[in-house]
Amino acid sequence: MNAPHASRLTPHAFGKVAVLMGGRSAEREISLKSGAMVLSALKNSGIDAHAFDPRDQGLEQLLAQKFDRVFIALHGRFGEDGTVQGALEYLGIPYTGSGVMASALAMDKWRTKLLWQAAGIPTPQYELLSQDSDFTGVGERLGLPLMVKPVREGSSIGMSKVTSIEKIGAAYELAAQYDQIIIAERFIQGMELTAAVLDNEPLPLIRLETPRVFYDYQAKYFADDTRYICPCGLPQSQERAIQDQALAAFRLLGCSGWGRVDLMLDANGSPYFLEVNTIPGMTDHSLVPMAARARGIPFEDLVIRILESAHVA
């Protein structure tokens, strides 16, 4: 993919654009930050863009206010899980990002793993947890450390890294505050990478390093000591192979347009895929804009390229 990209549309041709931001998920705060940056970039490009918070007004107002297309900057439930996508398709309004099925699947870490396992895409071993689980047995089977995650949350919300069997129960209780389905996942010790996707092609890999216990909510959005390394330092052939595999993992879920695939490399350099984000953050700490810059794509161009891909089934 070449960096130079002249928009096929004039600013006027995009029509009136709604930037969906905020919403009512646990990631509302980050969505507002992402949406504000997207909105500013669109306005600076001469596009008639407006903030639209679906927490405060019904989606039918998109029709009443005569919006022509939507840039979805919502994160988490009621925005990234197929619900808003389905409503927009019903209304016939083109929107950015993946469609209904892909959004729902990618939001669900358990069902993502089931599909990847069936297709031979490597993902860490895991078990579903419940109040009745034998936490000692889970810890012995998966090994320590392990990650305990709510299945349908993003931004590491409700997630814990567990280093002793005695703490699995507390990690489960925390995750259960956010979802009814919880997984325990074997922790892959090694290099943490993320593979951004734009126009259905991979961008340069970013290597993540944090002094925190893991790359959690604070490290993602607020910490100044998180290190983002791009180029990631891998040999070009290895990076290309991982990018290809990440794109396959992305496409297997039916994802399209843009997004981000998160993974770990173990000590042998083997990749293990963790999840797909269909509406990644677009803040000043976010990874897709970093990867785009490494490819020579400024933020405003990135936003326009995403908006160009707006569609309706």
VEXGUMAR-244602 format. One line per field, with one value per residue: residue number from 1; residue in one letter; y, z, x of N, C-alpha, C in turn. Coordinates in pm, whole numbers, plus 50000, padded with zeros to 5 digits. Each point is the difference from the previous one (the first is absolute). Layout:
VEXGUMAR-244602
num = NUM  ...
residuo = a  ...
n_v = Y  ...
n_w = Z  ...
n_u = X  ...
ca_v = Y  ...
ca_w = Z  ...
ca_u = X  ...
c_v = Y  ...
c_w = Z  ...
c_u = X  ...
This chain:
VEXGUMAR-244602
num = 1  2  3  4  5  6  7  8  9  10  11  12  13  14  15  16  17  18  19  20  21  22  23  24  25  26  27  28  29  30  31  32  33  34  35  36  37  38  39  40  41  42  43  44  45  46  47  48  49  50  51  52  53  54  55  56  57  58  59  60  61  62  63  64  65  66  67  68  69  70  71  72  73  74  75  76  77  78  79  80  81  82  83  84  85  86  87  88  89  90  91  92  93  94  95  96  97  98  99  100  101  102  103  104  105  106  107  108  109  110  111  112  113  114  115  116  117  118  119  120  121  122  123  124  125  126  127  128  129  130  131  132  133  134  135  136  137  138  139  140  141  142  143  144  145  146  147  148  149  150  151  152  153  154  155  156  157  158  159  160  161  162  163  164  165  166  167  168  169  170  171  172  173  174  175  176  177  178  179  180  181  182  183  184  185  186  187  188  189  190  191  192  193  194  195  196  197  198  199  200  201  202  203  204  205  206  207  208  209  210  211  212  213  214  215  216  217  218  219  220  221  222  223  224  225  226  227  228  229  230  231  232  233  234  235  236  237  238  239  240  241  242  243  244  245  246  247  248  249  250  251  252  253  254  255  256  257  258  259  260  261  262  263  264  265  266  267  268  269  270  271  272  273  274  275  276  277  278  279  280  281  282  283  284  285  286  287  288  289  290  291  292  293  294  295  296  297  298  299  300  301  302  303  304  305  306  307  308  309  310  311  312  313
residuo = m  n  a  p  h  a  s  r  l  t  p  h  a  f  g  k  v  a  v  l  m  g  g  r  s  a  e  r  e  i  s  l  k  s  g  a  m  v  l  s  a  l  k  n  s  g  i  d  a  h  a  f  d  p  r  d  q  g  l  e  q  l  l  a  q  k  f  d  r  v  f  i  a  l  h  g  r  f  g  e  d  g  t  v  q  g  a  l  e  y  l  g  i  p  y  t  g  s  g  v  m  a  s  a  l  a  m  d  k  w  r  t  k  l  l  w  q  a  a  g  i  p  t  p  q  y  e  l  l  s  q  d  s  d  f  t  g  v  g  e  r  l  g  l  p  l  m  v  k  p  v  r  e  g  s  s  i  g  m  s  k  v  t  s  i  e  k  i  g  a  a  y  e  l  a  a  q  y  d  q  i  i  i  a  e  r  f  i  q  g  m  e  l  t  a  a  v  l  d  n  e  p  l  p  l  i  r  l  e  t  p  r  v  f  y  d  y  q  a  k  y  f  a  d  d  t  r  y  i  c  p  c  g  l  p  q  s  q  e  r  a  i  q  d  q  a  l  a  a  f  r  l  l  g  c  s  g  w  g  r  v  d  l  m  l  d  a  n  g  s  p  y  f  l  e  v  n  t  i  p  g  m  t  d  h  s  l  v  p  m  a  a  r  a  r  g  i  p  f  e  d  l  v  i  r  i  l  e  s  a  h  v  a
n_v = 49882  50089  50081  50058  50082  50029  50068  49900  50051  50101  50095  50074  49914  50017  50118  49990  50009  49892  50051  49871  50057  49953  50002  49876  49973  49901  50009  50055  50006  49881  49958  50074  49946  49876  50014  50062  49907  49903  50056  50026  49876  49957  50077  49964  49891  50085  49892  49996  49997  49915  50036  49870  50025  49871  50039  50111  49932  49966  49880  50000  50069  49894  49938  50031  49983  49906  49906  50016  50009  49889  50071  49868  50079  49912  49975  49870  49961  49966  49949  49907  49970  50084  50051  50093  49907  49915  50092  50026  49869  49986  50101  49914  50020  50036  49901  50043  49925  49896  49899  49964  49898  50063  50107  49925  49935  50108  50047  49880  50016  49945  50059  50108  49957  49974  50112  50070  49936  50018  50121  49959  50108  50010  49954  50073  49894  49958  50048  49964  50111  49943  50036  49900  50080  49897  50112  49911  49926  50114  50044  49879  50004  50127  49983  50044  50131  50052  50023  50078  49972  50112  49918  50087  50021  50127  50049  49867  50049  49992  50025  49880  50027  49869  50016  49985  49872  50044  50064  49879  49963  50078  49947  49883  50030  50048  49898  49929  50107  49949  49872  49926  50023  49915  50037  49889  50072  49901  50052  50067  49947  50127  50023  50116  49964  50101  49948  50125  50015  50037  50026  49921  50084  49923  50072  50077  49893  50011  50017  49938  50097  49942  50090  50016  49943  50073  49991  50064  50032  50007  49886  49958  50070  49974  49883  50069  49889  49994  49900  50076  49882  50088  49927  49882  49995  49944  49891  50062  49887  50008  50130  49976  49893  50076  50099  49907  49944  50121  50025  49879  50028  50117  49948  49907  50105  50027  50037  50130  50065  50002  49989  49913  49926  49952  49990  49882  50023  49868  49932  49918  50113  49909  50044  50066  49984  50123  50102  50038  50120  50004  50063  49995  50029  50125  49973  50093  49900  50014  49871  50002  50116  49933  49888  50079  50069  49881  49989  50115  49955  50130  50049  50120  49957  49952  50106  50070  49926  50010  50131  49998  49916  50107  49911  49940  49893
n_w = 50000  49908  50059  49886  50032  49879  50083  49978  50120  49954  50085  49902  49927  50114  49970  50071  50082  50056  50103  50001  50116  50102  49979  50029  49935  50053  49867  50061  50106  49962  49986  50107  50048  49964  50040  50106  49999  49984  50086  50078  49976  50014  50105  50043  49957  50065  50078  49961  50108  50071  50128  50027  50117  49966  50102  49927  49886  49961  49949  50027  50093  49968  49988  50117  50038  49919  50079  49925  50099  50057  50079  50021  50107  50004  50127  49992  50097  49930  49935  50068  50045  49900  50120  50010  49961  50077  50097  49971  49993  50108  50048  49948  50112  49903  50045  50082  49960  50081  49938  49999  49916  49921  50016  49989  49899  49946  50036  49951  50101  50063  49935  50021  50122  50012  49935  50073  50107  49953  49980  50118  50041  50035  50112  50107  50064  50019  50100  49984  50066  50113  50077  49922  49931  49969  50069  50098  49955  49987  50117  50044  49935  50029  50126  50075  49977  50027  49894  50080  49908  50007  49948  50045  50043  49982  49948  50009  49980  50132  49942  50033  50038  50002  50113  50067  50021  50114  49898  49950  50119  50055  49912  50029  50129  49978  49925  50098  50045  49895  50029  49936  49893  50069  49952  50025  49974  49945  50088  49888  50050  49965  49872  50043  49904  49917  49925  49962  49965  49878  49952  50105  50035  50038  50110  50014  50045  50113  50060  50099  50079  50116  50093  49959  50080  49926  49870  50116  50054  50115  49972  49965  50099  50110  50013  50051  50074  49930  49951  49891  49954  49906  49921  49996  49905  49949  49957  49886  49977  50125  49990  49878  50050  50103  49918  49919  50107  50041  49875  49998  50119  49950  49887  50076  50080  49876  50070  49992  49903  50131  50076  50101  49978  50120  50028  50036  50011  49994  50090  49928  50022  50064  49907  50096  49931  50048  49917  49948  49978  49985  50118  49961  50107  50004  50115  50078  50071  49898  49970  49954  50062  50101  49976  49988  50108  50051  49945  50069  50082  49978  50121  49945  49935  50114  50063  49901  50005  50131  49994  49910  50097  50042  50054  49930  50071
n_u = 50085  49979  50087  50046  49901  49959  49921  49917  49973  49929  50040  49952  50069  50066  49946  49891  50104  49948  50066  49970  49975  50070  49870  49962  50113  50073  50006  49895  50077  50047  49875  49976  50112  49972  49874  50051  50095  49911  49915  50103  50045  49877  49980  50120  49940  49920  49989  49873  50078  49925  50017  49989  49941  50003  50076  50016  50009  49878  50034  49868  50067  50072  49883  49950  50129  49956  50050  50109  50087  50049  50080  50011  49997  49900  50026  50017  49920  49896  50102  50069  49879  49977  49973  50094  50087  49932  49999  50129  50016  49927  50074  50089  50072  50084  50079  50095  50102  50014  49941  49873  50011  50086  49925  49892  50055  50052  49881  49975  50085  49898  49902  50073  50029  49871  49977  50085  49958  49878  50053  50046  49933  50127  49944  50026  50044  49875  49928  49873  49970  49962  49896  49958  50082  50075  50015  50017  49900  49930  50048  49973  49883  49971  50037  50098  49991  49880  49922  49928  49905  49928  49910  49908  50124  50030  50111  50006  49879  50012  50114  50048  50125  49987  50067  49886  49986  50048  50055  49982  49956  50092  50087  49945  49997  50121  50038  49941  50065  50069  49993  49909  50076  50075  50118  50065  50107  50067  50084  50016  50109  50010  50025  49949  49915  49984  49903  50022  49872  50032  49880  49978  50096  50104  50006  50108  50061  49932  50116  49938  50044  49968  50034  49875  49912  49916  49973  49974  49883  50069  50063  49879  49943  50069  50061  50098  50000  49886  50071  49997  50036  50028  50079  49938  50095  49892  50061  50026  50065  50045  50028  50045  50061  50036  50035  50051  50055  50040  50032  50054  50053  50031  50039  50056  50006  50039  50107  49978  50062  49984  50107  50007  50108  49971  50130  50048  50130  50005  50068  49925  49932  49925  49913  49937  49889  49978  49988  49883  50047  49868  50003  50126  50074  49958  50060  50060  49944  49919  49980  49876  49976  50060  49931  49893  50041  50025  49881  50006  49904  49986  49973  50001  50108  50046  49954  50050  50110  49989  49978  50096  50039  49933  49921  49908  49964
ca_v = 50118  50122  50103  50108  49960  50113  49961  49997  50085  50134  50012  50016  49874  49914  50040  50029  49883  49989  49924  49937  50002  49996  49879  49963  49886  50029  50070  50129  50106  49989  50029  50145  50048  49959  50074  50140  50010  49973  50115  50110  49970  50014  50142  50063  49960  50067  49914  50044  49894  50040  49901  49939  49908  49920  49994  50116  50011  49876  49992  50049  50140  50006  50025  50127  50107  49985  49960  49917  49886  49999  49949  49945  50010  49939  49884  49912  49961  50099  50080  49919  49861  49968  50055  50125  49967  49950  50111  50084  49930  50013  50138  50022  50104  49941  50015  49952  49880  49869  49983  49952  49871  50009  50081  49918  49892  50053  50048  49882  49935  49854  49951  50027  49888  49879  50008  49992  49863  49916  50032  49978  50123  49976  50088  49934  49907  50073  49931  50084  49999  50031  49997  49861  49946  49956  50096  49933  49918  50089  50049  49890  49962  50108  50049  50139  50085  49994  50120  49981  50106  49997  49965  50103  50135  50040  50091  49928  50024  49879  49896  49984  49901  49923  49932  49892  49936  50057  50128  49981  50032  50145  50048  49963  50092  50129  49988  49976  50128  50058  49906  49871  49896  50032  49899  50000  49976  49984  50119  49975  50086  50036  50131  50038  50070  50028  50011  50082  49970  50114  49961  49855  49965  50025  50107  49951  49951  50080  49923  50071  49970  50078  49955  49953  49854  49968  50117  50017  50122  50117  50000  50025  50131  50111  49993  50058  49911  49892  50016  49953  49983  49977  49857  49918  49937  49865  49991  50036  49881  49956  50098  49980  49877  50028  50086  49918  49917  50090  50034  49881  49994  50111  49967  49881  50046  50081  50142  50072  50144  50033  49937  49970  49863  49996  49868  49983  49905  49928  50003  49941  50085  49955  50093  49957  50111  50024  50056  50101  50121  50050  50147  50032  50138  50102  50106  50030  49884  49883  49923  50007  50122  49984  49913  50075  50097  49925  49975  50129  50046  50091  49967  50046  49910  49874  50015  50009  49868  49919  50051  49959  49860  49985  49913  49943  49872
ca_w = 50000  49991  50092  49939  49970  49977  50017  49878  50022  50054  50131  49984  49955  50114  50058  50143  50066  50146  50070  50116  50106  50134  50022  50140  50041  50100  49931  49957  50012  49890  49877  49986  49956  49860  49916  49991  49906  49866  49961  49967  49873  49890  49983  49943  49859  49929  49995  50085  50099  50124  50107  50027  50113  50006  50135  50025  49900  49929  49868  49897  49975  49886  49883  50017  49979  49861  49985  49882  50038  50141  50045  50133  50092  50124  50041  50093  49973  49943  49903  49931  50010  49897  50026  49924  49858  49954  49995  49886  49878  49993  49958  49867  50007  49992  50120  49990  50074  49968  50003  50120  50047  50036  50122  50112  50025  50050  50136  50085  49997  50002  49868  49914  50018  49941  49855  49971  50023  49892  49878  50020  50037  50139  50105  50125  50064  50091  50054  50051  50145  50065  50146  50042  49945  50086  49965  50014  49880  49886  50009  49975  49860  49913  50045  50045  50020  49902  49990  50018  49918  49955  49858  49910  50034  49937  50074  50119  50113  50073  49974  50101  49986  50124  50019  50097  49991  50102  49953  49885  50042  50005  49862  49943  50053  49933  49861  50000  50011  49867  49903  50054  49947  50041  49963  50049  49881  50028  49967  49912  50040  49883  49940  49969  49872  49946  49854  49950  49865  49933  49864  49993  49989  50128  50019  50075  50136  50112  50119  50120  50124  50113  50130  50080  50004  49861  49924  50049  49962  50028  49907  49864  49971  50084  50050  49915  49996  49904  49883  49873  49918  49860  49970  50120  50026  49945  49860  49908  49958  50112  50014  49890  50027  50107  49943  49917  50088  50067  49903  49987  50121  49984  49895  50037  50074  49911  50022  49877  50010  50087  50131  50062  50050  50107  50009  50075  49951  50111  50002  49875  49888  49943  50036  50057  49978  50119  49969  49895  50032  49876  50007  50093  50044  49910  50088  49980  50044  49931  49922  49855  49948  50003  49890  49877  49987  49958  49857  49931  49987  50109  50066  49923  49886  50054  50030  49873  49936  50070  49964  49861  49995  50059  49917  50059  49932
ca_u = 49915  50079  49953  49923  49863  49913  49861  49921  49884  50022  49936  49855  49941  49972  49873  49997  50057  49987  50103  49939  50100  49943  49921  49977  50081  50103  50108  49947  50101  50095  49925  49989  50131  50015  49906  50042  50112  49946  49919  50091  50067  49903  49971  50119  50004  49892  49881  49890  49993  49935  49999  49869  50013  49877  49947  49916  49894  49975  50062  49908  50033  50092  49915  49931  50096  50046  50140  50024  50081  50037  50129  49978  50114  49956  50077  49932  49863  49908  50073  50101  49956  49903  49867  49987  50013  49870  49905  50034  49959  49854  49970  50055  50103  50135  50079  50138  50039  49947  49856  49931  50049  50141  50010  49953  50097  50126  49978  49986  50131  49984  49961  50116  50093  49944  50020  50143  50045  49949  50073  50142  50071  50042  49950  50037  49908  49911  49883  49892  49988  49873  50013  50018  50124  50110  50105  50129  50018  50023  50137  50094  49993  50048  50129  50007  49882  49892  49917  49856  49942  49862  50006  49949  50045  50124  50089  50048  49909  49964  50100  50105  50106  49999  50129  49985  49869  49912  49944  49912  49863  49982  50004  49870  49899  50017  49954  49856  49931  49986  49945  49957  50089  50137  50098  50138  50081  50143  50078  50114  50112  50079  49980  49862  49993  49868  50000  49890  49953  49937  49963  50016  50142  50066  50096  50116  49976  50049  50038  49956  50071  49951  50049  49887  49986  49970  49957  49865  49928  50084  50113  49950  49944  50042  50137  50104  50116  49980  50086  49946  50120  49966  49993  49991  50128  50006  50043  49893  49926  49915  49892  49906  49925  49905  49897  49912  49919  49907  49895  49916  49918  49905  49903  49924  49883  49919  50029  50033  50026  50112  49992  50129  50013  50099  50063  50124  50099  50062  50146  50048  49961  49872  49893  49873  49908  49918  49869  49990  49925  49942  50001  50108  50011  50055  50049  50141  50076  49945  50096  49979  50064  50146  50040  49978  50109  50119  49983  49999  49861  49963  49874  49884  49984  49950  49858  49926  50001  49900  49867  49973  49957  49867  49917  49880  49976
c_v = 50123  50107  50109  49952  50127  49952  50006  50095  50138  50008  50010  49867  49904  50031  50035  49874  50008  49920  49945  49983  50000  49868  49966  49875  50043  50077  50139  50110  49998  50029  50150  50060  49965  50085  50145  50016  49973  50121  50118  49978  50017  50147  50072  49966  50059  49920  50048  49891  50054  49886  49949  49895  49919  49975  50107  50019  49870  50002  50046  50147  50017  50027  50138  50118  49988  49976  49904  49878  50018  49947  49950  50008  49951  49881  49915  49971  50117  50092  49918  49855  49961  50063  50129  49973  49950  50110  50089  49933  50008  50139  50032  50108  49933  50031  49939  49869  49875  49996  49937  49871  50010  50080  49918  49891  50054  50051  49885  49918  49848  49947  50032  49884  49872  49998  49986  49858  49908  50021  49983  50125  49990  50106  49931  49906  50075  49905  50103  49985  50027  49997  49859  49939  49956  50087  49938  49915  50082  50048  49892  49961  50106  50043  50147  50067  49974  50131  49961  50120  49987  49985  50118  50142  50027  50086  49940  50023  49866  49887  49999  49901  49932  49920  49891  49946  50063  50128  49984  50037  50149  50059  49968  50099  50137  49994  49985  50128  50059  49906  49872  49887  50044  49888  50020  49955  49988  50124  49961  50099  50031  50138  50024  50088  50032  50026  50080  49961  50124  49961  49852  49957  50034  50119  49945  49957  50097  49906  50084  49955  50091  49947  49949  49848  49946  50128  50027  50134  50125  50009  50036  50148  50117  50000  50059  49909  49876  50028  49936  49996  49961  50071  49915  49926  49857  50001  50022  49879  49951  50097  49980  49876  50024  50090  49919  49915  50085  50038  49882  49987  50105  49962  49880  50037  50080  50148  50066  50146  50032  49932  49973  49859  49997  49857  50004  49905  49928  50002  49942  50084  49958  50095  49930  50119  50009  50047  50097  50116  50059  50152  50039  50146  50091  50120  50025  49888  49876  49945  50008  50130  49993  49917  50072  50102  49930  49965  50129  50057  50091  49968  50042  49912  49865  50007  50005  49866  49906  50044  49962  49859  49978  49925  49970  49875  50008
c_w = 50000  50090  49932  49961  49985  50010  49866  50010  50047  50137  49989  49967  50115  50061  50147  50076  50151  50054  50127  50108  50135  50024  50148  50043  50109  49940  49952  50000  49883  49868  49978  49953  49852  49909  49982  49900  49856  49949  49959  49866  49882  49973  49937  49852  49920  49991  50102  50103  50132  50101  50020  50108  50013  50141  50021  49898  49922  49860  49889  49969  49889  49872  50011  49973  49867  49988  49883  50029  50142  50016  50142  50081  50139  50031  50096  49960  49949  49902  49917  49987  49898  50020  49920  49850  49943  49988  49879  49869  49982  49952  49861  49996  49994  50125  49980  50077  49956  50015  50128  50053  50047  50128  50122  50035  50062  50143  50100  49994  49997  49861  49894  50008  49936  49849  49964  50019  49886  49872  50015  50028  50148  50095  50133  50052  50105  50058  50038  50151  50043  50150  50050  49949  50110  49965  50014  49878  49877  49999  49969  49852  49907  50035  50039  49940  49894  50004  50020  49937  49991  49848  49910  50050  49927  50093  50130  50123  50063  49987  50109  49952  50134  50011  50106  49994  50098  49952  49881  50035  50001  49859  49929  50046  49935  49858  49993  50023  49863  49900  50072  49955  50025  49950  50079  49884  50041  49957  49916  50037  49877  49950  49969  49876  49966  49851  49956  49857  49945  49855  49978  49971  50131  49995  50080  50143  50103  50117  50122  50120  50109  50129  50090  49990  49862  49933  50030  49955  50020  49903  49858  49974  50075  50037  49900  49989  49914  49876  49879  49901  49859  49914  50126  50031  49950  49860  49906  49959  50109  50019  49892  50023  50109  49949  49918  50087  50075  49906  49980  50121  49996  49902  50037  50077  49912  50014  49870  50031  50082  50135  50052  50056  50103  50015  50089  49924  50120  49987  49874  49878  49933  50043  50059  49995  50113  49965  49883  50054  49870  49998  50103  50041  49896  50083  49972  50051  49915  49895  49850  49943  50001  49882  49866  49977  49954  49853  49920  49979  50118  50055  49918  49877  50044  50022  49871  49930  50067  49960  49858  49991  50058  49905  50072  49920  49908
c_u = 50088  49940  49920  49861  49918  49856  49927  49882  50045  49934  49847  49933  49972  49864  50013  50037  49977  50117  49936  50107  49931  49927  49990  50076  50098  50116  49957  50108  50097  49931  49987  50132  50022  49913  50040  50114  49955  49922  50088  50068  49907  49971  50119  50016  49885  49872  49898  49971  49946  50009  49858  50020  49871  49948  49894  49888  49990  50060  49907  50025  50103  49924  49934  50093  50074  50150  50014  50086  50049  50142  49979  50129  49959  50089  49917  49857  49916  50073  50095  49955  49893  49863  49976  50009  49867  49897  50027  49963  49849  49960  50054  50107  50137  50082  50137  50017  49929  49848  49949  50063  50144  50018  49960  50100  50128  49987  49999  50130  49990  49966  50105  50098  49948  50021  50147  50052  49956  50079  50150  50080  50037  49947  50026  49891  49918  49896  49896  49992  49856  50024  50031  50130  50096  50121  50138  50031  50028  50144  50102  50002  50059  50141  49992  50122  49893  49922  49855  49930  49848  50000  49965  50029  50131  50084  50050  49913  49961  50100  50106  50104  50017  50129  49994  49857  49901  49932  49906  49856  49973  50000  49868  49892  50009  49946  49849  49919  49968  49935  49959  50091  50144  50091  50129  50087  50147  50076  50121  50110  50084  49965  49852  50000  49855  50014  49878  49967  49930  49974  50028  50144  50069  50095  50119  49963  50057  50028  49967  50082  49948  50062  49889  49990  49965  49950  49853  49941  50085  50116  49956  49975  50061  50148  50099  50123  49977  50085  49934  50115  49960  50105  50014  50128  50011  50060  49882  49916  49907  49884  49895  49913  49895  49888  49900  49907  49897  49886  49906  49907  49890  49889  49914  49873  49905  50026  50045  50031  50122  49979  50140  49995  50112  50054  50122  50092  50060  50152  50061  49964  49871  49889  49879  49905  49899  49860  50010  49917  49947  49986  50106  49998  50062  50045  50148  50090  49969  50095  49979  50057  50153  50048  49982  50111  50127  49995  49998  49862  49967  49861  49879  49977  49946  49850  49918  49996  49900  49859  49964  49944  49861  49907  49870  49969  49878
